[in-house]
Amino acid sequence: IGNIVKHSNANYVHASNTAKKDPLEFRKQKCFRRIRPTMSADRYQDILKAVMRMDNEELLGWINQTEKHMDRIQHGHR
C-alpha cells in the first residue's frame, strides 16, 4: 500500500519525472532549495546569476561541491 500511495502522490511523480528527464537540472534545483535558507536574498541572487552563466561542466562541478558542502553542514561539520 505504501508504494501505491507514494506513486500516486503528484509531487513524487513530478519529481521523479523531472529527475529522469534532466538529472542535472533536478540536482541544480535541489541545491538551490537547500542553500536558499542559509543566505541573504542579495547573496542568493548573486549566486543564481553566476550559476546561470556556467556551462555544463562548470555547473556539474558547482553542484558536486554544493551537495558535499550541504551534507557536511547537515551532519554537523563546518
WOMO-V68721 format. One record per pair of residues at least 12 apart in sequence whose ideal C-beta (glycine too) atoms are under 7 Angstrom apart, sorted by sequence separation. I is the first residue (numbers start at 0). J is the second residue. D is the distance in whole Angstrom. If there is no record, write none. Layout:
((I J D) (I J D))
//
This chain:
((27 58 7) (34 65 6) (23 55 7) (30 62 6) (23 58 7) (27 62 6) (30 65 4) (34 69 7) (23 59 7) (26 62 5) (30 66 6) (33 69 5))
//
